[in-house]
Amino acid sequence: MSTYYEQAKEAADALRAKLQGRAPSIGLILGSGLGDLGDDVADAVKIPYDVLPHFPVSTVEGHAGQFVAGELEGKTVIVMQGRFHYYEGYEMRKVVFPVYVMKLLGIKTLVVTNAAGGMNRSFEAGDLMLLTDHLNLTGANPLIGANDPRLGVRFPDMSTAYDAEYRALVRRLSEDVRGENGEPLRLVEGVYCGISGPTYMTPAELIMLARLGGDAVGMSTVGETIAARHAGLRVLGISCITDMAIGEELEPLTHEQVMAVANRTKPKFKSLVRAFVREVGV
């Protein structure tokens, strides 16, 4: 039976063979409602996940389920249109499998995005939040089990999970980002709470998370960031605040509502990420 590393290498080799000579330096994981950025990639080749060995399949509405590789703002990128989630029934090691595959392709930078509920009372639906840190409340860690040193060290440091230089660059770039009607971007910063899902949180749970120091809550990202840091990648994390998840004022929420706000925020989100890709050194 092949090891996890061997499976990742086999998948990376199969993916590389389909990239027609492209060598991406930046990987992007696009969350719910944000996958349209992949359509901006020029000279693109699209590779469905289900044609790659050992890959899971995305089952969530709003997640296309494919890689898109090509040119974006002068850089060669590989974009995940759709990710995998712990709540879909995959073990966490399977959820983060694409991170190691992209690392083996040669990326140095990972941009990870998501739709999240805002718990910080100063936030508004439609804000973009730079992740400064996270709380892993999923109950799982992708590094549990035997460690293969070809993937990373046994005890990876997480003191700078989200790159401070990248955050400073995005803060500067955000000043020039405007929406379709010329409105400025509201960029906030905070701690992302990763939960397992798939249920949205109860009022009491949200009150608890806010008291623990969380600013936003979602069902992804932390496992991928752990794997990325294990693999030695630099990480930029951005949440689209799609709803306000204030425990004391909580109202019913549907996935369709989340998608609607993400869709409205997309122009500013795409502009900001494109500016980062253009300016970042790799």
C-alpha positions as a printed Julia matrix, in Angstrom:
282×3 Matrix{Float64}:
   0.0    0.0     0.0
   1.44   3.39   -1.0
   2.22   6.01    1.62
   0.52   9.39    1.85
   3.61  11.04    0.36
   3.68   8.57   -2.53
  -0.01   9.2    -3.22
   0.58  12.98   -3.21
   3.55  12.55   -5.56
   1.54  10.34   -7.9
  -1.25  12.93   -7.99
   1.26  15.76   -8.51
   2.93  13.89  -11.37
  -0.44  13.26  -13.02
  -1.41  16.92  -12.59
   1.96  18.16  -13.9
   1.5   16.07  -17.03
  -1.73  17.96  -17.75
  -0.3   21.45  -17.14
   1.38  21.64  -20.58
   4.66  22.95  -19.19
   3.21  25.44  -16.7
   5.11  25.69  -13.4
   2.89  27.5   -10.86
   4.48  29.47   -8.04
   1.24  30.53   -6.31
  -1.67  28.33   -5.28
  -5.14  29.66   -4.5
  -7.99  27.87   -2.71
 -11.3   29.58   -3.45
 -14.17  29.3    -0.98
 -17.96  29.3    -1.35
 -19.15  31.77   -3.98
 -15.61  32.99   -4.72
 -14.62  30.51   -7.41
 -15.16  32.95  -10.29
 -11.63  34.26   -9.81
 -10.52  31.1   -11.56
 -12.29  32.35  -14.68
  -9.87  35.31  -14.79
  -6.87  33.02  -15.34
  -5.47  33.48  -18.85
  -4.2   30.7   -21.13
  -5.95  28.37  -18.71
  -6.02  24.61  -18.55
  -8.73  23.01  -16.39
  -8.26  19.67  -14.67
 -11.24  18.12  -12.84
 -10.31  16.57   -9.52
 -11.89  13.26  -10.46
  -9.31  12.56  -13.18
  -6.43  12.69  -10.67
  -5.39   9.66   -8.62
  -6.26   9.58   -4.91
  -8.31  12.81   -5.09
 -11.59  13.25   -3.26
 -14.53  14.96   -5.0
 -16.1   18.23   -3.85
 -19.81  17.82   -3.06
 -20.75  21.35   -1.97
 -22.86  23.79   -3.99
 -20.71  26.69   -5.19
 -17.59  24.54   -5.5
 -16.76  23.63   -9.11
 -14.37  20.79   -8.29
 -11.39  21.46  -10.55
  -7.93  22.95  -10.81
  -7.38  25.91  -13.14
  -3.77  26.66  -14.07
  -2.43  29.53  -16.14
  -1.42  33.18  -15.96
  -2.83  35.77  -13.57
  -1.32  39.25  -13.23
   1.97  38.1   -14.73
   2.36  35.07  -12.45
   1.8   31.38  -13.13
  -0.86  30.2   -10.7
  -2.87  27.12   -9.91
  -6.36  27.7    -8.57
  -8.61  25.29   -6.71
 -12.19  26.04   -7.77
 -13.77  24.21   -4.9
 -12.24  22.63   -1.83
 -12.94  19.65    0.4
 -14.41  19.83    3.88
 -14.18  17.69    6.98
 -17.99  17.68    7.23
 -18.26  15.94    3.84
 -17.02  12.81    5.57
 -13.39  12.98    4.49
 -10.72  12.55    7.12
  -8.66  15.69    7.63
  -5.61  14.24    5.89
  -7.74  13.82    2.76
  -9.14  17.36    3.07
  -5.64  18.86    2.92
  -4.25  16.43    0.32
  -4.33  19.07   -2.48
  -2.07  21.36   -0.45
   0.74  18.8    -0.55
   0.08  18.12   -4.23
   0.46  21.83   -5.03
   3.61  21.97   -2.9
   5.09  19.1    -4.91
   4.25  21.06   -8.08
   6.52  23.82   -6.78
   4.27  26.53   -5.3
   5.8   28.72   -2.6
   2.74  30.77   -1.63
  -0.79  29.67   -0.76
  -3.76  32.05   -0.77
  -6.64  30.45    1.12
 -10.09  32.05    1.09
 -13.45  31.28    2.62
 -16.93  32.55    3.4
 -17.35  33.18    7.14
 -19.76  34.51    9.7
 -18.64  37.66   11.46
 -18.63  37.57   15.27
 -16.8   40.84   15.83
 -19.47  43.49   16.38
 -17.51  46.07   14.38
 -17.74  43.92   11.23
 -20.41  44.15    8.53
 -21.63  41.61    5.99
 -19.6   42.19    2.84
 -16.34  43.0     4.65
 -13.16  41.15    3.76
 -11.17  39.92    6.76
  -7.44  39.3     6.74
  -6.72  36.28    8.9
  -4.2   37.14   11.61
  -4.51  33.77   13.34
  -6.94  30.91   13.85
  -8.54  28.7    16.47
  -8.69  25.05   15.42
 -12.0   23.9    16.89
 -12.66  21.19   14.32
 -11.61  18.42   16.69
  -9.08  17.17   14.14
  -5.55  17.88   12.91
  -4.24  16.7     9.53
  -0.82  15.9    11.01
  -2.04  13.25   13.45
  -0.36   9.96   12.67
   3.08   9.02   11.41
   5.07  11.97   10.03
   6.88  11.69    6.71
   9.86  14.08    6.76
   9.58  14.42    2.97
   6.4   16.45    3.64
   7.51  18.43    6.69
   8.83  18.34   10.23
   7.13  16.42   13.03
   6.29  19.52   15.1
   5.75  22.5    12.77
   5.8   25.99   14.24
   2.5   27.89   13.99
   3.52  31.21   15.57
   3.27  32.9    12.15
   0.61  30.79   10.47
  -0.58  33.75    8.38
   2.31  35.67    6.9
   2.79  39.16    8.44
   4.51  40.56    5.33
   1.65  39.37    3.15
  -0.88  41.0     5.47
   1.01  44.31    5.34
   1.08  44.15    1.54
  -2.67  43.49    1.34
  -3.43  46.34    3.75
  -1.53  48.7     1.45
  -3.14  47.35   -1.71
  -6.64  47.49   -0.26
  -6.56  51.29   -0.19
  -6.93  51.37   -3.99
  -9.62  48.68   -4.32
 -13.11  49.84   -5.29
 -16.38  48.04   -5.89
 -18.44  48.12   -9.08
 -20.08  51.37   -7.97
 -16.84  52.95   -6.78
 -17.35  52.18   -3.11
 -14.15  51.54   -1.1
 -13.27  48.15    0.28
 -13.81  47.58    3.99
 -10.82  45.47    5.03
 -10.81  44.18    8.59
  -8.5   41.78   10.42
  -9.13  39.06   12.93
  -8.97  35.51   14.25
 -10.77  32.8    12.29
 -12.49  30.0    14.23
 -12.53  26.78   12.25
 -15.35  24.4    13.19
 -16.31  21.04   11.75
 -19.85  21.91   10.59
 -22.05  21.24    8.74
 -24.52  22.86   11.14
 -24.3   26.58   11.7
 -23.53  27.5    15.29
 -26.06  27.93   18.09
 -26.27  31.3    19.87
 -24.51  29.86   22.94
 -21.72  28.42   20.81
 -21.16  31.76   19.07
 -21.03  33.59   22.4
 -18.41  31.06   23.54
 -16.3   31.51   20.38
 -16.38  35.29   20.65
 -15.29  35.09   24.28
 -12.43  32.81   23.25
 -11.16  35.56   20.95
 -12.71  34.64   17.62
 -13.71  37.32   15.11
 -15.18  35.09   12.4
 -16.31  31.48   12.12
 -16.29  29.0     9.24
 -15.98  25.35    8.27
 -12.66  25.26    6.4
  -9.17  26.77    6.12
  -7.48  25.76    9.39
  -6.55  22.26    8.22
  -5.23  23.6     4.92
  -3.17  26.25    6.71
  -1.69  23.67    9.09
  -0.72  21.5     6.12
   0.7   24.49    4.25
   2.9   25.52    7.15
   3.95  21.89    7.62
   5.01  21.95    3.96
   6.93  25.23    4.37
   4.51  27.41    2.37
   3.77  31.05    3.16
   0.05  31.64    3.68
  -2.31  34.53    3.07
  -5.83  34.01    4.44
  -8.89  36.08    3.49
 -12.47  35.62    4.69
 -15.51  37.1     3.01
 -17.83  38.05    5.88
 -21.16  36.88    4.48
 -23.34  37.27    7.57
 -23.2   38.49   11.15
 -23.03  35.64   13.64
 -23.63  37.52   16.89
 -24.88  34.96   19.39
 -27.17  37.33   21.28
 -28.75  38.58   18.03
 -28.61  35.45   15.86
 -31.16  35.06   13.08
 -31.82  31.96   10.89
 -29.28  31.51    8.07
 -29.19  29.48    4.85
 -26.38  28.53    2.47
 -28.19  30.5    -0.25
 -27.91  33.68    1.84
 -24.19  33.08    2.32
 -23.71  32.61   -1.42
 -25.69  35.78   -2.23
 -23.43  38.0    -0.1
 -20.3   36.28   -1.42
 -21.49  36.98   -4.97
 -22.04  40.67   -4.2
 -18.58  40.95   -2.66
 -16.8   39.15   -5.5
 -15.69  42.21   -7.52
 -13.74  43.68   -4.58
 -12.48  40.27   -3.52
 -11.18  39.52   -7.02
  -9.55  42.95   -7.32
  -7.75  42.54   -4.01
  -6.47  39.03   -4.71
  -5.37  39.99   -8.21
  -3.45  42.97   -6.8
  -1.74  40.68   -4.29
  -0.76  38.17   -6.98
   0.63  41.02   -9.11
   2.73  42.56   -6.34
   3.88  39.62   -4.25
   7.41  38.37   -4.72
   7.75  34.62   -5.31
